[in-house]
Amino acid sequence: MLVVGFLIAVTVLVVAHEPLSNTVWRHLYLVPVVVAGIRFGVTAGVTIALAAVLLFGPIVLREIERAGLTRAALDGLVTFPVFLLAGALTGVLSTRARRQRRRYEALLAAQRAAAEPAALPIVLARLRAVLEHRLEAGPIGLVVIERGQPVLSGAEAMSSDSLAARVITTGEPTYAADAGQDAPPRRTLVVPLTAGGQTVGALALERRGDIAREERDALSGLGAALGLALDNARLAARQRHFAEELEAKVTAATARLAEMDRLKSELVALASHELRTPLTAIQGFAELLATRSFTMSEVRRVAAIVRAEAERLGRIVADFLDVARLERGLPLSLRCAPLDPAPVIADAVEVFRRTRTSHRLELHVDGALPRIEADADALDRVLKNLISNALKYSPAGSCVRVRARRASGVVAVDVEDEGPGVAADDLARIFEPYYRAPSTARLERGTGLGLAVVKSLVEAHGGSIRAERAVGHGTRMTFVIPALS
C-alpha cells in the first residue's frame, strides 16, 4: 500500500510540474519500482513498473497529441522500458541476494548443528531439519559413509538402490526430472558431500516443481561445505573421545602412582620391622651361644634357628635387590643349566618340614619329571617363597600341599593352602610390587615384594604363574616352566 501511495504521489507531482521535460520528477517513479523489486522480488518490481507506466503514460500521450514527437515526448517513451527494466533487474538481484543469504544462513546453522556432540544419526536428523527450514525446501535426505557403512536420514532417494549410491560412487551431482512413480512426477537432485577430495556422503532434495540450474549449482556448493562441516565434526568427536580416554588414562595412572607411593611409604616403615626381626633373633641366639653353655643337641637346635632366620633375612634382601633391578628395567641375573626339578622341590619342602612343625606339608610328585633349563637357586627361591606364604596365611594344624607334575611340554608345580584365601578382585593384583591383598594384609606383616619377585623369576625362565581360589577354601599358586625336549 505504501508503494502504491507513493506512485500516486509521484503522479500528482509530475502533473503539477509540467512541462514533461522536467525529468527530475519523472524519475521519481523509479523509487517505488526499485523498492518493490528489492522488497518483494521480480513480480512485484515488474508489477509496480507497469503501474508506473500506466500512470505516466497518459501524460506522455497528451504531450504527443499537443506537440507531436518532441524530444520531451521521446524521453517519456524511453522511460517506459527503463521502469520495466529497473523493476525486473532489481527484483532478480534482490531475489538472488535473498537466496544467497538463505543458503549462507543454512550453512552456518548446519555447521552449528554438526558441531554439537551426538551420535551420527542424531546429527544427520538435526542437519536435515535445519536445511529444510532454512532452505524452505523439502523433503531433504542425507547419507554419510561411516566406517564403510551408510548412515541414512530421510528422503526416499536415500534407498540402497537410489541415486545417492550412484552419486557416492561417481562423486558427481545427479538430477532426475521424473523420480518416483507418483503423479505429478517429483524432481530429485542428489549432490555429493565432499571433504579432503573424498566423497563422504550425499544430500538429496526432492520437489514437485522444477529445480533451476542456478539452485542446482548452489546446492552442489552447499554439499561441499556441508561435507567439510561433517568431516570436521567427526574429527572433533574423535578428538573429544581421545581426550576423554587420555584423561581417564592419566587419572588412572595418577591414582596408580599415588597408590604406589603410599605402598612404598608403608614399605619403608615395614622394612625396618621385617629386617629387624631376623636380625634380632640372630643377635639374641648368638649372644646366648657366646655367654652360656649348651649341650650339643641344644647348640644344633639354636644353630638351626639362626640359620633359618639368616635365610629369611637373605630372602628379604634378595627380594629388595631384585625389585630394584626390575624397576630400573634390568634383567634378573640367572645361571641356567639343565637340571632335574624333583630334588630341588623335595629339598625346599624338607626345609620347612624341619622348621615349621605347626603345619603339615605334603609333597606329591606325579611320576618322573622331565628336565628343565633353570637356575637352581632361583627355582629354590620361587618354591620357598610360595611355601612360606602358604604357611604364613594358613592356620596352625592345617595342611600345605605341594604337587609337581608333567604337563604338555612343561613342568607344573602347585602350592595349595587351607587359609582364608584371596578375594577374587585381588587375585589379578597380588603379583604387583608392594601390593598386599586387604583380606590377608591384616593377618601377617610383609613387604609385598615376594610374589612380584616370584613372577619375575618364573617369567625369566620362560614360564608363567597364576593364582586361584582352591576348591573349598584357601589359595592355589601354580607355576609352569618349559621342559627340555
C-alpha positions as CSV (number, residue, x, y, z in Angstrom):
1,M,0.0,0.0,0.0
2,L,2.9,2.4,0.8
3,V,4.4,1.7,-2.7
4,V,1.0,2.3,-4.4
5,G,0.5,5.5,-2.4
6,F,4.0,6.7,-3.4
7,L,3.2,6.0,-7.1
8,I,0.1,8.2,-6.9
9,A,2.0,10.9,-5.1
10,V,4.7,10.9,-7.8
11,T,2.0,11.2,-10.5
12,V,0.5,14.2,-8.7
13,L,3.9,15.8,-8.6
14,V,4.7,15.1,-12.2
15,V,1.3,16.5,-13.3
16,A,1.8,19.6,-11.1
17,H,5.2,20.3,-12.5
18,E,4.6,20.5,-16.2
19,P,6.3,20.6,-18.7
20,L,7.1,17.0,-19.4
21,S,10.8,17.9,-19.9
22,N,11.3,18.2,-16.2
23,T,13.0,14.7,-15.8
24,V,13.7,15.1,-12.1
25,W,10.1,14.5,-11.1
26,R,9.6,11.9,-13.8
27,H,12.4,9.7,-12.5
28,L,10.8,9.7,-9.0
29,Y,8.8,6.7,-10.4
30,L,12.0,4.6,-10.1
31,V,11.8,4.9,-6.3
32,P,8.7,2.8,-5.8
33,V,9.7,0.4,-8.6
34,V,13.1,-0.2,-7.0
35,V,11.6,-0.5,-3.5
36,A,9.1,-3.1,-4.7
37,G,11.8,-5.1,-6.6
38,I,14.1,-5.1,-3.5
39,R,11.4,-5.9,-1.0
40,F,9.1,-8.3,-2.9
41,G,11.1,-9.6,-5.9
42,V,10.7,-9.7,-9.7
43,T,7.0,-10.0,-9.9
44,A,6.4,-7.1,-7.6
45,G,9.0,-5.0,-9.3
46,V,7.6,-5.5,-12.8
47,T,4.0,-5.0,-11.5
48,I,4.9,-1.6,-9.9
49,A,6.8,-0.7,-13.1
50,L,3.7,-1.4,-15.2
51,A,1.6,0.6,-12.8
52,A,4.1,3.5,-13.2
53,V,3.9,3.1,-17.0
54,L,0.1,3.3,-16.8
55,L,0.1,6.3,-14.6
56,F,2.8,8.1,-16.5
57,G,1.6,7.0,-20.0
58,P,-1.4,9.4,-20.3
59,I,0.9,12.3,-19.5
60,V,3.2,11.3,-22.4
61,L,0.4,10.7,-24.8
62,R,-1.1,14.1,-24.0
63,E,2.2,15.7,-24.8
64,I,2.4,13.8,-28.1
65,E,-1.1,15.0,-29.0
66,R,-0.3,18.5,-28.1
67,A,3.2,18.9,-29.7
68,G,3.9,15.7,-31.6
69,L,7.0,13.6,-31.1
70,T,9.1,16.2,-29.5
71,R,12.3,15.4,-27.7
72,A,10.5,15.5,-24.3
73,A,7.9,13.0,-25.7
74,L,10.6,10.7,-26.9
75,D,12.3,10.9,-23.5
76,G,9.0,9.9,-21.9
77,L,8.6,6.9,-24.2
78,V,12.1,5.8,-23.4
79,T,11.2,6.0,-19.7
80,F,8.7,3.1,-20.0
81,P,11.2,0.3,-20.7
82,V,13.5,1.9,-18.1
83,F,10.8,1.4,-15.5
84,L,10.3,-2.2,-16.6
85,L,14.0,-3.0,-16.8
86,A,14.6,-1.4,-13.3
87,G,11.8,-3.4,-11.8
88,A,13.0,-6.7,-13.3
89,L,16.7,-6.2,-12.6
90,T,16.1,-5.1,-9.1
91,G,13.8,-8.0,-8.4
92,V,16.2,-10.5,-9.9
93,L,19.2,-9.2,-7.9
94,S,17.3,-9.0,-4.7
95,T,15.9,-12.5,-5.1
96,R,19.4,-13.8,-5.8
97,A,20.7,-12.0,-2.7
98,R,17.9,-13.4,-0.5
99,R,18.6,-16.9,-1.8
100,Q,22.3,-16.5,-1.2
101,R,21.7,-15.2,2.3
102,R,19.3,-18.0,3.0
103,R,21.9,-20.6,1.8
104,Y,24.6,-18.9,3.9
105,E,22.4,-18.9,7.0
106,A,21.6,-22.6,6.3
107,L,25.3,-23.4,6.1
108,L,26.0,-21.6,9.4
109,A,23.1,-23.3,11.1
110,A,24.2,-26.7,9.6
111,Q,27.7,-26.2,10.9
112,R,26.4,-25.4,14.4
113,A,24.2,-28.5,14.3
114,A,27.0,-30.7,13.1
115,A,29.4,-29.4,15.8
116,E,27.0,-30.4,18.7
117,P,28.3,-33.7,20.2
118,A,25.9,-36.5,19.4
119,A,25.6,-39.9,17.6
120,L,25.8,-39.6,13.8
121,P,22.1,-40.5,13.2
122,I,21.0,-37.7,15.6
123,V,23.4,-35.2,13.9
124,L,22.0,-36.1,10.5
125,A,18.4,-35.7,11.7
126,R,19.4,-32.2,13.1
127,L,21.0,-31.2,9.8
128,R,18.0,-32.4,7.8
129,A,15.6,-30.3,9.9
130,V,17.9,-27.3,9.8
131,L,18.3,-27.4,6.0
132,E,14.5,-28.0,5.3
133,H,13.7,-25.0,7.5
134,R,16.4,-22.6,6.3
135,L,16.2,-23.5,2.6
136,E,12.4,-23.6,2.7
137,A,12.6,-26.9,0.7
138,G,11.8,-30.5,1.4
139,P,11.9,-33.3,1.9
140,I,15.7,-33.4,2.2
141,G,17.7,-36.6,2.7
142,L,21.2,-37.2,3.9
143,V,23.5,-40.2,3.8
144,V,27.0,-40.4,5.3
145,I,29.5,-43.2,5.0
146,E,30.7,-44.2,8.5
147,R,33.3,-47.0,8.8
148,G,32.3,-48.3,5.4
149,Q,28.6,-48.4,6.2
150,P,25.9,-45.9,5.1
151,V,24.0,-43.9,7.8
152,L,20.7,-42.7,6.3
153,S,18.3,-39.9,7.4
154,G,15.2,-39.0,5.4
155,A,14.0,-38.9,1.8
156,E,13.1,-41.9,-0.4
157,A,16.1,-41.1,-2.6
158,M,18.3,-42.5,0.0
159,S,17.4,-46.1,-0.5
160,S,20.2,-48.6,-1.2
161,D,19.5,-48.7,-4.9
162,S,18.9,-45.0,-5.3
163,L,20.6,-42.1,-7.0
164,A,22.6,-41.5,-3.8
165,A,24.5,-44.7,-4.3
166,R,25.5,-43.6,-7.8
167,V,26.5,-40.1,-6.6
168,I,28.7,-41.5,-3.8
169,T,30.3,-43.9,-6.3
170,T,30.9,-41.3,-9.0
171,G,31.3,-38.1,-6.9
172,E,29.1,-36.2,-9.5
173,P,25.7,-34.5,-8.9
174,T,22.7,-36.2,-10.4
175,Y,19.4,-34.6,-11.4
176,A,16.3,-36.7,-12.1
177,A,13.3,-34.9,-13.5
178,D,10.8,-37.9,-13.1
179,A,11.9,-39.6,-9.8
180,G,9.3,-41.9,-8.2
181,Q,6.0,-43.3,-9.5
182,D,3.7,-40.6,-8.3
183,A,1.9,-38.0,-10.4
184,P,2.9,-35.3,-10.9
185,P,6.5,-36.5,-11.1
186,R,9.0,-35.5,-8.5
187,R,12.2,-33.7,-9.3
188,T,15.2,-35.1,-7.3
189,L,18.6,-33.5,-7.0
190,V,21.4,-35.5,-5.3
191,V,24.8,-33.8,-4.7
192,P,27.9,-35.3,-3.1
193,L,29.2,-34.3,0.3
194,T,32.9,-34.0,-0.2
195,A,35.8,-33.4,2.3
196,G,39.5,-33.5,1.5
197,G,38.9,-34.6,-2.1
198,Q,36.9,-37.7,-0.9
199,T,33.1,-38.3,-1.2
200,V,31.9,-38.8,2.4
201,G,28.1,-38.9,1.7
202,A,25.3,-37.3,-0.3
203,L,22.5,-34.8,0.0
204,A,19.1,-35.3,-1.8
205,L,16.5,-32.7,-2.4
206,E,13.0,-33.7,-3.7
207,R,10.5,-31.3,-5.1
208,R,7.3,-31.4,-7.1
209,G,8.3,-28.3,-9.1
210,D,11.4,-27.7,-11.2
211,I,14.8,-27.2,-9.7
212,A,16.5,-24.4,-11.5
213,R,20.1,-24.7,-12.8
214,E,21.2,-21.9,-10.5
215,E,19.8,-23.6,-7.5
216,R,21.4,-26.9,-8.5
217,D,24.8,-25.3,-8.7
218,A,24.3,-23.6,-5.4
219,L,23.3,-26.9,-3.7
220,S,26.4,-28.5,-5.1
221,G,28.5,-25.9,-3.4
222,L,26.5,-26.3,-0.2
223,G,27.2,-30.1,-0.4
224,A,30.9,-29.5,-0.5
225,A,30.7,-27.1,2.5
226,L,28.4,-29.4,4.4
227,G,30.7,-32.4,3.8
228,L,33.6,-30.4,5.2
229,A,31.5,-29.5,8.2
230,L,30.5,-33.1,8.8
231,D,34.2,-34.2,8.5
232,N,35.3,-31.5,10.9
233,A,32.5,-32.6,13.3
234,R,33.6,-36.2,13.2
235,L,37.2,-35.1,13.7
236,A,36.2,-33.1,16.7
237,A,34.2,-36.0,18.1
238,R,37.3,-38.3,17.7
239,Q,39.4,-35.7,19.4
240,R,36.9,-35.4,22.3
241,H,36.8,-39.2,22.6
242,F,40.6,-39.3,22.5
243,A,40.8,-36.5,25.1
244,E,38.4,-38.4,27.4
245,E,40.3,-41.6,27.0
246,L,43.6,-39.8,27.7
247,E,42.1,-38.1,30.7
248,A,40.8,-41.4,32.0
249,K,44.2,-43.0,31.5
250,V,46.0,-40.1,33.1
251,T,43.6,-40.2,36.1
252,A,44.1,-44.0,36.4
253,A,47.9,-43.6,36.1
254,T,47.9,-40.8,38.7
255,A,45.8,-42.9,41.1
256,R,48.1,-45.9,40.5
257,L,51.2,-43.7,41.1
258,A,49.6,-42.4,44.3
259,E,48.8,-45.9,45.4
260,M,52.4,-47.0,44.6
261,D,53.8,-44.0,46.5
262,R,51.6,-44.9,49.5
263,L,52.6,-48.6,49.4
264,K,56.3,-47.6,49.1
265,S,55.9,-45.3,52.1
266,E,54.3,-48.2,54.0
267,L,57.2,-50.4,52.8
268,V,59.8,-48.1,54.2
269,A,58.1,-48.3,57.6
270,L,57.7,-52.0,57.3
271,A,61.2,-52.8,56.0
272,S,62.7,-51.9,59.4
273,H,60.5,-54.3,61.1
274,E,61.0,-57.1,58.5
275,L,64.8,-56.7,58.6
276,R,64.9,-56.2,62.4
277,T,63.0,-59.4,63.3
278,P,65.6,-61.9,61.8
279,L,68.5,-59.7,62.9
280,T,67.1,-59.6,66.5
281,A,66.7,-63.4,66.5
282,I,70.2,-64.0,65.1
283,Q,71.8,-61.5,67.6
284,G,69.9,-62.9,70.6
285,F,70.8,-66.5,69.9
286,A,74.4,-65.6,69.1
287,E,74.7,-63.9,72.5
288,L,73.3,-67.0,74.2
289,L,75.8,-69.2,72.5
290,A,78.6,-66.8,73.5
291,T,77.6,-66.4,77.1
292,R,76.1,-69.7,78.1
293,S,77.0,-73.4,77.9
294,F,74.7,-75.7,75.9
295,T,74.7,-79.4,75.1
296,M,75.4,-80.4,71.5
297,S,71.8,-81.0,70.8
298,E,70.8,-77.6,72.1
299,V,73.6,-76.0,70.0
300,R,72.2,-77.7,66.9
301,R,68.7,-76.5,67.7
302,V,69.9,-72.9,68.2
303,A,72.1,-73.1,65.1
304,A,69.1,-74.3,63.1
305,I,67.0,-71.3,64.3
306,V,69.9,-68.9,63.5
307,R,70.3,-70.5,60.1
308,A,66.5,-70.2,59.3
309,E,66.5,-66.6,60.4
310,A,69.6,-65.8,58.3
311,E,67.9,-67.5,55.3
312,R,64.8,-65.4,55.9
313,L,66.9,-62.2,56.1
314,G,68.7,-63.3,52.9
315,R,65.4,-63.7,51.1
316,I,64.2,-60.3,52.2
317,V,67.4,-58.6,51.0
318,A,67.3,-60.6,47.7
319,D,63.7,-59.5,47.1
320,F,64.7,-55.9,47.6
321,L,67.6,-56.1,45.2
322,D,65.6,-58.0,42.6
323,V,62.7,-55.5,42.7
324,A,65.2,-52.6,42.4
325,R,66.7,-54.2,39.3
326,L,63.2,-54.7,37.8
327,E,62.2,-51.1,38.5
328,R,65.3,-49.9,36.7
329,G,64.4,-52.2,33.7
330,L,67.4,-54.5,34.3
331,P,67.0,-58.3,33.7
332,L,67.4,-60.7,36.7
333,S,70.8,-62.4,36.9
334,L,70.3,-66.1,36.3
335,R,72.7,-69.0,35.8
336,C,70.6,-71.5,34.0
337,A,71.6,-75.1,33.3
338,P,69.7,-78.4,32.6
339,L,68.6,-79.9,35.9
340,D,66.1,-82.3,37.4
341,P,63.5,-80.2,39.3
342,A,62.4,-83.1,41.6
343,P,65.3,-82.8,44.1
344,V,65.1,-79.0,44.3
345,I,61.3,-79.3,45.1
346,A,61.9,-82.0,47.7
347,D,64.7,-80.1,49.4
348,A,62.6,-76.9,49.7
349,V,59.7,-78.9,51.2
350,E,62.0,-80.6,53.6
351,V,63.5,-77.3,54.9
352,F,60.0,-76.2,56.0
353,R,59.1,-79.6,57.4
354,R,62.0,-79.3,59.8
355,T,61.4,-75.7,60.8
356,R,57.6,-75.3,60.7
357,T,56.3,-78.2,62.7
358,S,53.0,-76.3,63.4
359,H,51.7,-77.3,59.9
360,R,51.6,-80.4,57.8
361,L,53.4,-80.4,54.5
362,E,52.6,-82.9,51.8
363,L,54.6,-83.4,48.6
364,H,53.2,-85.3,45.6
365,V,55.3,-85.9,42.5
366,D,53.4,-87.5,39.7
367,G,55.9,-89.8,38.1
368,A,59.3,-88.9,36.7
369,L,59.6,-85.2,35.9
370,P,61.3,-84.0,32.7
371,R,64.5,-82.0,32.9
372,I,64.3,-78.2,32.7
373,E,66.7,-75.4,31.9
374,A,66.7,-73.4,35.1
375,D,68.8,-71.7,37.8
376,A,68.7,-74.0,40.8
377,D,68.9,-71.1,43.3
378,A,66.2,-69.1,41.6
379,L,63.9,-72.2,41.5
380,D,64.6,-72.7,45.2
381,R,63.7,-69.1,45.9
382,V,60.4,-69.5,44.0
383,L,59.4,-72.6,45.9
384,K,60.4,-71.3,49.3
385,N,58.6,-68.0,48.8
386,L,55.4,-69.8,47.7
387,I,55.6,-72.3,50.6
388,S,56.4,-69.6,53.1
389,N,53.4,-67.6,52.0
390,A,51.1,-70.7,52.2
391,L,52.3,-71.4,55.8
392,K,52.1,-67.8,56.8
393,Y,48.5,-67.3,55.8
394,S,47.0,-70.7,56.8
395,P,46.0,-71.6,60.4
396,A,48.2,-73.9,62.6
397,G,47.4,-77.6,62.1
398,S,46.3,-77.1,58.5
399,C,47.9,-78.8,55.5
400,V,50.0,-77.2,52.8
401,R,50.2,-79.4,49.7
402,V,52.9,-79.2,47.0
403,R,52.4,-81.1,43.8
404,A,54.7,-81.4,40.8
405,R,53.6,-82.9,37.6
406,R,54.4,-83.2,33.9
407,A,52.0,-81.3,31.6
408,S,52.1,-80.7,27.9
409,G,55.7,-79.6,27.3
410,V,56.1,-78.1,30.8
411,V,56.7,-79.0,34.4
412,A,53.8,-77.6,36.6
413,V,54.1,-77.1,40.3
414,D,51.1,-76.4,42.6
415,V,51.3,-74.9,46.1
416,E,47.9,-75.1,47.8
417,D,47.0,-74.0,51.4
418,E,43.9,-74.1,53.6
419,G,43.9,-70.5,54.6
420,P,41.1,-67.9,54.2
421,G,42.0,-67.4,50.5
422,V,42.4,-64.3,48.4
423,A,39.4,-62.2,47.3
424,A,38.6,-62.6,43.6
425,D,39.2,-58.9,43.0
426,D,42.7,-59.2,44.5
427,L,43.9,-62.3,42.5
428,A,44.9,-60.2,39.5
429,R,46.9,-57.8,41.6
430,I,48.8,-59.9,44.1
431,F,51.8,-60.2,41.8
432,E,52.2,-56.4,41.6
433,P,55.2,-55.0,43.6
434,Y,54.3,-53.6,47.0
435,Y,50.6,-54.8,46.7
436,R,49.1,-56.7,49.6
437,A,45.6,-58.0,49.4
438,P,43.4,-56.3,52.1
439,S,41.9,-59.6,53.0
440,T,45.3,-61.1,54.0
441,A,47.3,-58.0,54.9
442,R,45.7,-57.8,58.4
443,L,46.8,-61.4,59.2
444,E,50.6,-61.1,58.7
445,R,53.1,-58.3,58.1
446,G,55.1,-58.4,54.9
447,T,56.8,-56.4,52.2
448,G,54.5,-57.1,49.3
449,L,57.6,-58.0,47.2
450,G,57.8,-61.8,47.4
451,L,55.2,-62.7,44.8
452,A,56.4,-59.9,42.4
453,V,59.9,-61.4,42.5
454,V,58.5,-64.9,42.1
455,K,56.6,-63.9,39.0
456,S,59.7,-62.2,37.5
457,L,61.8,-65.3,38.2
458,V,59.3,-67.6,36.7
459,E,58.9,-65.5,33.6
460,A,62.7,-65.1,33.3
461,H,62.7,-68.9,32.8
462,G,60.1,-68.6,30.0
463,G,57.3,-69.8,32.3
464,S,54.1,-68.3,33.9
465,I,52.4,-68.2,37.2
466,R,48.7,-67.8,38.3
467,A,46.8,-67.6,41.5
468,E,43.3,-69.0,42.0
469,R,41.0,-69.9,44.8
470,A,41.3,-73.6,45.8
471,V,38.4,-75.9,46.0
472,G,36.6,-75.3,49.3
473,H,38.8,-72.6,50.7
474,G,42.4,-71.5,50.5
475,T,44.6,-70.4,47.6
476,R,46.4,-72.4,44.9
477,M,49.5,-71.0,43.3
478,T,50.5,-72.7,40.0
479,F,53.7,-72.0,38.0
480,V,54.9,-73.8,34.9
481,I,58.4,-73.9,33.4
482,P,59.1,-75.3,29.9
483,A,60.6,-78.8,29.8
484,L,63.6,-79.7,27.8
485,S,62.7,-81.7,24.7
